[in-house]
Amino acid sequence: MTLLTTWTGLIVTSAYTFKAEQKYQGFRQQETDYYHITRALLDFPNRDPDLLREQVDEYIRQVENIRRFAWGIETGSPPSIL
């Protein structure tokens, strides 16, 4: 019985460890995507006010998509108590 309990503990610990790594990689990717589109907006703003407004609106849509994807990563995995 002790061997079964130990084996189960090792499997559960490994599963949570891999999930945490995937979650971390997902968050890092979202951070990179956000940084990239923010730099693009700041480095190459449009001179025409109407086109700049469209550029900012597109930026806001992209940020919202990044946030939703990050929320999916966060809520799509079980909480880790380890």
C-alpha positions in Angstrom: 0.0 0.0 0.0 2.9 2.4 0.8 4.4 1.7 -2.6 1.1 2.5 -4.3 0.7 5.8 -2.3 4.3 6.8 -3.1 3.8 6.0 -6.8 0.6 8.0 -7.0 2.2 10.9 -5.3 5.0 11.0 -7.8 2.6 10.9 -10.7 0.5 13.7 -9.3 3.5 15.8 -8.6 4.9 15.3 -12.1 1.6 16.1 -13.7 1.3 19.4 -11.7 4.9 20.3 -12.5 4.4 19.9 -16.2 1.1 21.9 -16.1 2.9 24.7 -14.3 5.6 24.8 -16.9 3.1 25.0 -19.7 1.2 27.7 -17.9 4.4 29.7 -17.4 5.4 29.3 -21.1 1.9 30.5 -22.1 2.1 33.6 -19.9 5.6 34.4 -21.2 4.4 34.1 -24.8 1.5 36.4 -24.1 3.8 38.9 -22.5 6.1 38.8 -25.5 3.1 39.3 -27.9 1.9 42.3 -25.9 5.4 43.8 -25.8 5.7 43.3 -29.6 2.5 45.1 -30.6 3.0 47.9 -28.0 6.5 48.6 -29.4 5.1 48.5 -33.0 2.5 51.1 -32.1 5.0 53.3 -30.2 7.8 53.0 -32.8 5.7 53.4 -35.9 2.7 55.7 -35.2 0.7 56.8 -38.1 1.0 60.6 -38.9 -2.6 60.9 -40.2 -5.0 61.3 -37.2 -7.7 59.1 -38.8 -5.3 56.3 -39.6 -3.7 56.7 -36.1 -7.2 56.2 -34.6 -7.6 53.0 -36.7 -4.1 51.9 -35.6 -5.0 52.4 -31.9 -8.3 50.6 -32.3 -6.5 47.6 -33.9 -4.0 47.7 -31.0 -6.9 47.6 -28.5 -8.5 44.6 -30.3 -5.2 42.8 -30.4 -4.6 43.4 -26.7 -8.1 42.1 -25.9 -7.3 38.9 -27.8 -4.1 38.5 -25.9 -5.9 38.9 -22.6 -8.6 36.4 -23.5 -6.0 33.9 -24.6 -4.1 34.4 -21.3 -7.3 34.0 -19.3 -7.9 30.8 -21.1 -4.5 29.5 -20.1 -5.0 30.5 -16.5 -8.5 29.1 -16.2 -7.9 26.1 -18.4 -5.6 24.4 -16.0 -6.2 23.1 -12.5 -4.8 25.1 -9.6 -1.5 24.0 -8.3 -1.1 23.6 -4.6 2.4 22.3 -4.8 
